[in-house]
């Protein structure tokens, strides 16, 4: 058996419901329309009726009011004749007061309002720096109607105090609404705030989902860098110097920013990016020769907290070009082409870009009128290589002649030169005859016999 609810449970539930109701934003709905206003949707058709009972023998004319005066035909001519006016493919410019009359007698006046229902806001909040106010914004897919209004309310959570109201501003270039959050005085960084939004016009009103934030948890999103410039570097045809400055809303004395730079030559569709830039300048060293480049910079907190800023405005620059270069006469060209993997490679010489022209009936091909200036360093390198080759050849010939001469001198030595006497290790026994002969091969002359006479007269004595 379930236990009955305690005596304090019901008051607690009622209190929670009241707090949730207090946390919700203001009611959001379309603005009130008077009885003579007709609402039309953009791009649709609408039919205006002059009256239920109009005599058949009278002529009814429709006019549109411009600048407070009824002008027949509106844009310089009458719109239509008859009790019914059909307007097709409505535009915002079709909004105005339409009048039907018989002669000078007014029968009916209707105000046509062309409006498109607004988009549901999807709010995101951020701070431009650590000591700036909180900003909330949401993007728009299409341009809102001229009569669209956006409002923002902020209040402390779980309190019955009135919310602070703030009107939001639409930026057409960025295509988004931006609101500045007015924080109630005395709010601590850890206290929860409820942010409510509403977008409305005559066609409809839509409220965004309430967003609960704290001042300490709101991410930091800096403003884009300012004063982005692109300059050429003297005598460097593939370098560009990019400079920029901190946004005014960021104080670099307390926290620094890190930057990201992206650039592309105008013929290329994709950007190349450089990350982790901590200075306010960057040298691009792989720029295309003689080609205009588009450069943008964005910023983030130096520790990577928060989000990247929006990209800065595009800055344009062209690398330095040698005035003696023939490309200055024929216009800039680029020898860099995108590869299949979105990389770029310098492979083609400028001569391949020349087009053959056939002038005259004989069809002879005319040579280009401009030629590149030869560099003196090429001649120095070629001359040095030639002299080194000649010196090497002469050295080889001299060495070969010395070896040949030495070999010839050895082949023409006198006979017996280089021969030596054989000395016995011990005294031999007396020979049978007084003058014995002993023969042995000569070491330095193989195949020849050397005859040596040995005298034993001294040993006999």
C-alpha positions in Angstrom: 0.0 0.0 0.0 1.5 3.4 -1.1 2.1 5.9 1.6 0.2 9.2 1.3 2.3 12.2 0.3 3.8 14.2 3.1 2.3 17.5 4.1 5.2 19.5 2.6 5.3 17.7 -0.8 2.5 19.6 -2.4 3.8 23.1 -1.5 7.2 22.1 -2.8 5.7 21.0 -6.2 3.8 24.3 -6.4 7.0 26.2 -5.6 8.9 24.4 -8.3 6.2 25.1 -10.9 6.2 28.8 -10.0 9.9 29.0 -10.3 9.9 27.4 -13.6 7.2 29.8 -14.8 9.3 32.7 -13.5 12.3 31.4 -15.3 10.5 31.4 -18.6 10.8 34.3 -20.9 8.1 36.8 -22.0 5.3 35.5 -24.2 6.1 35.6 -27.8 3.5 36.0 -30.6 2.7 38.0 -33.7 1.9 41.6 -33.5 -1.7 42.5 -33.7 -3.3 43.3 -37.1 -6.2 45.7 -37.7 -9.3 44.7 -39.6 -8.3 46.4 -42.8 -4.9 44.7 -43.0 -4.5 41.7 -45.4 -1.5 39.5 -44.8 0.3 37.9 -47.8 3.2 35.4 -47.9 6.3 36.0 -50.0 6.1 34.4 -53.4 2.4 33.5 -53.2 -0.7 34.8 -54.9 -3.4 36.9 -53.3 -6.8 38.2 -54.3 -8.3 41.5 -53.1 -12.0 42.0 -53.3 -13.5 45.5 -53.6 -17.0 44.8 -52.3 -19.7 42.2 -52.1 -22.3 44.3 -54.0 -21.0 46.4 -56.8 -23.4 47.7 -59.6 -22.8 46.0 -62.9 -23.0 49.2 -64.9 -20.1 50.9 -63.2 -16.3 50.7 -63.7 -14.2 49.9 -60.7 -10.5 50.9 -60.7 -7.8 49.7 -58.4 -5.0 52.0 -57.3 -2.1 51.7 -54.9 -1.2 54.5 -52.4 2.3 55.9 -52.6 3.7 58.4 -50.1 0.3 59.3 -48.8 -1.3 60.1 -52.1 -3.6 58.0 -54.2 -2.0 57.7 -57.6 -3.9 55.9 -60.4 -2.2 52.8 -61.3 0.3 52.9 -58.5 3.6 52.7 -60.3 2.6 55.3 -62.9 -0.4 53.3 -64.3 -3.6 51.7 -63.1 -3.3 48.3 -61.7 -6.5 46.6 -62.9 -10.2 47.1 -63.7 -12.9 45.2 -61.9 -14.2 44.1 -58.6 -11.4 41.6 -58.0 -7.6 42.3 -58.1 -5.2 39.4 -58.4 -1.6 39.9 -57.4 0.8 37.1 -58.3 4.2 36.2 -56.9 4.1 38.7 -54.0 7.3 40.6 -53.2 8.1 42.8 -50.2 7.8 45.8 -52.5 4.1 44.9 -53.0 3.3 45.9 -49.5 1.1 49.1 -49.3 -2.4 50.4 -49.3 -4.7 49.4 -52.2 -7.8 51.5 -53.0 -10.7 50.6 -55.2 -13.0 53.4 -56.4 -15.6 54.3 -58.9 -14.6 57.6 -60.4 -13.7 59.8 -57.5 -15.8 57.9 -55.0 -13.9 55.6 -52.7 -15.4 52.1 -52.2 -12.8 50.3 -50.1 -9.2 50.7 -48.8 -7.1 47.7 -47.9 -3.5 47.5 -46.5 -1.5 44.7 -47.9 1.4 43.4 -45.7 3.8 41.0 -47.3 5.6 39.1 -44.5 7.4 35.8 -44.1 7.3 34.0 -40.8 10.6 34.3 -38.9 13.0 31.5 -38.2 13.2 29.9 -34.8 16.2 31.4 -33.0 19.0 29.0 -31.9 21.0 31.1 -29.5 24.7 30.9 -28.7 26.4 33.3 -26.2 30.0 34.3 -25.9 32.3 37.1 -24.6 34.6 39.2 -26.8 37.2 39.2 -24.1 37.6 38.1 -20.5 36.4 41.5 -19.2 33.7 42.3 -21.7 29.9 41.9 -21.7 28.2 38.8 -22.9 26.8 38.8 -26.4 24.2 36.3 -27.7 23.5 35.7 -31.4 21.8 33.4 -33.8 22.2 33.1 -37.6 19.5 33.4 -40.3 19.2 31.3 -43.4 17.2 33.9 -45.2 16.8 37.7 -44.9 14.0 38.5 -42.4 11.0 40.6 -43.4 11.4 44.3 -43.0 9.0 44.4 -40.0 10.7 41.6 -38.0 11.7 42.4 -34.4 14.0 40.4 -32.1 14.0 40.7 -28.4 16.1 39.2 -25.5 15.3 38.9 -21.8 17.7 38.0 -19.1 17.1 37.3 -15.4 18.5 35.4 -12.4 17.3 31.8 -12.2 14.8 30.8 -9.5 13.9 34.4 -8.6 10.7 36.4 -9.1 12.4 39.6 -10.2 11.5 41.2 -13.5 13.7 40.3 -16.5 15.9 42.8 -18.2 14.7 43.5 -21.8 17.1 44.2 -24.6 16.3 44.6 -28.4 18.6 42.8 -30.8 20.1 44.1 -34.0 20.2 42.4 -37.3 23.5 42.5 -39.3 22.8 41.9 -43.0 26.4 41.1 -44.1 26.8 38.5 -41.3 23.1 37.4 -41.7 22.5 37.1 -37.9 20.9 38.8 -34.9 23.2 40.0 -32.1 22.1 41.0 -28.6 24.0 42.5 -25.7 23.2 40.8 -22.4 22.6 43.3 -19.6 23.7 41.4 -16.5 21.8 42.4 -13.4 23.9 44.3 -10.9 25.6 42.3 -8.2 25.5 39.0 -10.2 28.3 36.6 -9.3 30.2 34.8 -11.9 28.9 31.4 -10.8 25.2 32.4 -10.6 22.9 31.0 -13.2 21.2 33.4 -15.6 18.2 32.6 -17.9 18.4 34.0 -21.4 15.1 34.1 -23.4 14.7 35.3 -27.0 11.7 36.0 -29.3 11.5 36.9 -33.0 8.2 38.2 -34.3 6.5 40.0 -37.1 3.0 40.4 -38.4 3.0 36.9 -39.8 4.1 34.9 -36.7 6.1 35.0 -33.5 8.6 32.3 -32.5 10.5 31.9 -29.2 13.9 30.3 -28.8 14.7 27.7 -26.2 15.7 29.3 -22.9 19.5 29.2 -22.4 21.0 28.9 -18.9 24.5 30.5 -18.6 27.0 31.6 -16.0 29.4 34.4 -16.5 32.3 32.1 -15.8 31.2 29.4 -18.3 30.5 31.6 -21.2 33.2 30.9 -23.8 35.5 33.7 -25.1 35.2 34.5 -28.8 37.4 37.5 -29.8 36.6 40.0 -32.5 38.4 39.6 -35.9 41.8 41.1 -36.2 42.0 44.6 -37.7 44.2 46.4 -40.3 45.2 43.3 -42.2 47.7 44.3 -45.0 49.6 42.3 -47.6 52.9 43.7 -48.9 55.5 42.5 -51.4 59.1 41.8 -50.3 61.8 43.5 -52.3 63.6 41.1 -54.6 61.6 38.2 -53.4 59.2 37.1 -56.2 57.6 34.3 -54.0 57.2 36.1 -50.7 54.5 38.2 -49.1 54.5 40.0 -45.7 51.2 40.0 -43.9 50.6 42.4 -41.0 47.6 42.9 -38.7 46.7 44.3 -35.3 44.7 43.2 -32.2 41.0 43.9 -32.1 40.1 47.0 -30.0 38.0 44.9 -27.7 41.0 42.8 -26.6 43.7 44.1 -24.2 47.0 42.3 -24.9 48.5 43.5 -21.6 46.5 40.8 -19.7 46.1 38.0 -22.3 47.5 37.4 -25.7 46.0 35.9 -28.8 47.1 33.3 -31.2 46.2 33.6 -34.9 45.5 31.5 -37.9 46.2 32.8 -41.4 44.7 31.5 -44.6 45.6 32.6 -48.1 45.1 31.6 -51.7 46.1 32.8 -55.2 43.0 34.2 -57.0 42.9 31.3 -59.6 42.9 28.7 -56.8 39.5 27.9 -55.1 40.9 26.4 -51.8 42.8 28.2 -49.1 46.1 27.2 -47.5 46.3 27.7 -43.7 49.1 28.5 -41.3 48.4 27.7 -37.6 49.9 28.6 -34.3 51.0 32.2 -35.2 51.8 34.2 -32.0 53.0 37.4 -33.7 51.1 40.0 -35.6 52.9 39.3 -38.9 53.7 36.4 -41.1 56.0 35.8 -44.1 54.4 33.7 -46.9 57.3 32.0 -48.7 55.4 30.0 -51.3 53.4 32.7 -53.1 52.8 32.4 -56.8 54.9 34.7 -59.0 53.1 37.7 -60.3 49.7 36.5 -59.0 47.3 38.4 -56.8 46.7 36.7 -53.4 43.7 36.9 -51.0 44.6 36.7 -47.2 42.4 36.5 -44.1 43.3 36.2 -40.4 41.3 35.1 -37.3 42.2 34.9 -33.6 41.7 32.8 -30.5 42.7 32.9 -26.8 46.4 32.1 -26.4 45.6 29.0 -24.4 43.0 27.7 -26.9 40.0 28.5 -24.6 36.8 29.4 -26.3 36.1 29.7 -30.0 37.9 31.2 -33.0 36.8 34.6 -34.1 35.3 35.3 -37.4 37.6 35.7 -40.4 38.9 39.2 -41.0 38.1 41.2 -44.1 39.9 40.0 -47.2 43.2 41.7 -47.9 44.9 41.5 -51.3 48.5 41.6 -52.4 50.9 40.6 -55.2 54.5 39.5 -54.8 57.4 41.6 -56.1 58.1 41.4 -59.8 61.4 42.2 -61.4 60.9 45.1 -63.8 63.4 43.6 -66.2 61.5 40.4 -66.3 59.7 39.8 -69.6 56.6 38.9 -67.7 56.0 42.5 -66.9 55.4 43.2 -70.6 53.3 40.1 -71.4 51.3 40.2 -68.1 51.7 38.1 -65.0 51.7 34.3 -65.3 52.0 31.5 -62.9 53.9 28.2 -63.4 52.2 26.6 -60.4 49.3 24.3 -61.1 47.1 22.3 -58.7 47.8 18.6 -58.5 45.3 15.9 -57.9 46.0 16.0 -54.1 45.3 19.7 -53.9 49.1 20.5 -53.7 51.0 22.7 -56.0 54.2 22.1 -57.9 56.5 24.3 -59.9 57.4 22.3 -63.0 56.7 24.2 -66.2 59.0 26.9 -67.6 57.4 30.1 -68.9 58.4 29.2 -72.5 55.6 26.6 -72.6 53.0 29.3 -72.2 53.9 31.1 -75.5 51.4 30.5 -78.3 52.6 30.0 -81.8 51.1 32.5 -84.2 50.9 31.9 -88.0 51.0 35.2 -89.8 50.8 35.4 -93.6 49.8 32.9 -96.2 52.9 30.8 -96.0 52.1 29.7 -92.5 55.5 30.5 -91.0 55.6 30.4 -87.2 56.7 33.7 -85.7 59.1 33.6 -82.8 58.2 35.4 -79.5 59.4 39.0 -79.5 60.5 38.9 -75.9 63.4 36.7 -74.6 64.6 36.2 -71.0 67.8 37.9 -70.0 70.6 35.3 -69.5 72.1 35.3 -66.1 76.0 35.9 -65.8 76.2 33.2 -63.1 75.4 30.6 -65.6 78.4 31.6 -67.8 80.7 31.5 -64.7 79.6 28.0 -63.8 80.0 26.7 -67.3 83.4 28.3 -67.8 84.7 27.0 -64.4 83.5 23.5 -65.3 85.3 23.6 -68.7 88.6 24.8 -67.2 88.4 22.0 -64.5 87.9 19.4 -67.2 90.8 20.6 -69.3 93.1 20.6 -66.2 92.1 17.1 -65.3 92.8 15.9 -68.9 96.2 17.5 -68.9 97.1 15.9 -65.6 96.1 12.5 -66.8 98.2 12.8 -70.0 101.3 14.0 -68.0 101.0 11.1 -65.6 100.6 8.6 -68.4 103.8 10.0 -70.2 105.9 9.7 -67.0 104.8 6.1 -66.5 105.6 5.3 -70.2 109.1 6.9 -69.9 109.9 5.0 -66.7 109.0 1.7 -68.2 111.2 2.4 -71.3 114.2 3.3 -69.1 113.9 0.0 -67.2 113.8 -2.0 -70.5 117.1 -0.6 -71.9 119.5 -1.1 -68.8 123.0 -2.6 -69.7 123.5 -6.4 -69.4 124.8 -7.5 -66.0 123.5 -4.5 -64.2 121.6 -5.4 -61.1 123.4 -8.9 -60.8 125.3 -9.8 -57.6 127.8 -12.4 -56.5 126.8 -15.6 -54.8 128.5 -15.9 -51.4 128.8 -19.5 -50.0 127.7 -20.2 -46.4 130.7 -22.4 -45.7 134.1 -23.5 -47.2 133.6 -26.2 -49.7 135.8 -29.1 -50.3 138.8 -28.6 -52.6 137.8 -29.1 -56.2 139.4 -31.6 -58.5 140.7 -29.0 -60.8 142.2 -25.6 -60.1 139.5 -23.6 -61.8 136.1 -25.2 -61.3 133.1 -23.6 -62.7 129.8 -23.1 -60.8 126.6 -22.1 -62.5 123.3 -20.9 -60.9 120.3 -19.0 -62.1 120.3 -15.2 -61.7 117.4 -14.0 -59.6 116.8 -10.8 -61.6 117.3 -12.5 -64.9 115.3 -15.8 -65.0 116.4 -18.4 -67.5 120.1 -17.1 -67.8 123.2 -18.8 -66.3 125.8 -16.8 -64.5 129.3 -18.2 -64.3 131.4 -17.3 -61.3 135.1 -18.3 -60.8 136.0 -19.2 -57.3 139.6 -18.8 -56.2 140.7 -21.3 -53.5 144.4 -20.5 -53.5 144.1 -18.5 -50.3 142.4 -21.3 -48.5 145.0 -23.8 -49.6 147.8 -21.9 -48.1 
